C-alpha cells in the first residue's frame, strides 16, 4: 500500500487505514494484491447509537457532490447497536440519511440497485462509532477477472469529489 503511494495511518486485524489522494486510491484498486476492498472514507462520527443519530450524521456528509442525479446506490452496512440489530435495517437508516441530504440540496431521490449500483456506500457501526464511505471496488477484489463472461459489466460511474490528502 505504501509502495503505491498511500501513507499508512493505522493497521488493524482486518485491514488498515491510510491517507491518499483519489488517484492513489484507484491505483490501490488496480494493483493491490492484498486488499479485498478500498473504501474512500467520507466521514466518521461518534455517538451514533440510534437510527436518528445515524441519519443526522449521514445527512451532514457531502452527498450532493458524490451522487449525480440519476445515479443508483446500494448500502453495505456492517455492525450493530442496541437499536440496530439487523444489517438491512442499518442499510435502510444509512440510505435515509443520504436521501435527507440530497433533499436538503434540492436533488432527486436516488434509486436503489443492489446488483450493479453506480455508487456503493459502505457503513460500519461499532460501539457507537460510525464510519461512512464509498466502496471504490464494488465486488471483492479477489474476484478480479473471475467469470467475466458470466457477469454483465458496466463501466463505473462513481464520481467522488475529494480534496487530495
Secondary structure as the mmCIF struct_conf table of DSSP 4:
data_model
#
loop_
_struct_conf.conf_type_id
_struct_conf.id
_struct_conf.beg_label_comp_id
_struct_conf.beg_label_asym_id
_struct_conf.beg_label_seq_id
_struct_conf.end_label_comp_id
_struct_conf.end_label_asym_id
_struct_conf.end_label_seq_id
TURN_TY1_P TURN_TY1_P1 UNK A 2 UNK A 5
STRN STRN1 UNK A 7 UNK A 11
BEND BEND1 UNK A 13 UNK A 14
STRN STRN2 UNK A 16 UNK A 19
HELX_RH_AL_P HELX_RH_AL_P1 UNK A 22 UNK A 31
BEND BEND2 UNK A 33 UNK A 34
BEND BEND3 UNK A 36 UNK A 36
STRN STRN3 UNK A 39 UNK A 45
BEND BEND4 UNK A 46 UNK A 46
BEND BEND5 UNK A 50 UNK A 50
HELX_RH_AL_P HELX_RH_AL_P2 UNK A 51 UNK A 59
TURN_TY1_P TURN_TY1_P2 UNK A 60 UNK A 60
BEND BEND6 UNK A 61 UNK A 61
HELX_RH_AL_P HELX_RH_AL_P3 UNK A 63 UNK A 66
TURN_TY1_P TURN_TY1_P3 UNK A 69 UNK A 70
STRN STRN4 UNK A 72 UNK A 79
BEND BEND7 UNK A 82 UNK A 83
HELX_RH_AL_P HELX_RH_AL_P4 UNK A 87 UNK A 104
TURN_TY1_P TURN_TY1_P4 UNK A 105 UNK A 106
HELX_LH_PP_P HELX_LH_PP_P1 UNK A 107 UNK A 110
STRN STRN5 UNK A 111 UNK A 112
BEND BEND8 UNK A 114 UNK A 116
BEND BEND9 UNK A 118 UNK A 118
STRN STRN6 UNK A 119 UNK A 126
TURN_TY1_P TURN_TY1_P5 UNK A 127 UNK A 128
STRN STRN7 UNK A 129 UNK A 135
BEND BEND10 UNK A 136 UNK A 139
HELX_RH_3T_P HELX_RH_3T_P1 UNK A 141 UNK A 143
TURN_TY1_P TURN_TY1_P6 UNK A 144 UNK A 147
HELX_RH_3T_P HELX_RH_3T_P2 UNK A 148 UNK A 150
BEND BEND11 UNK A 151 UNK A 151
#
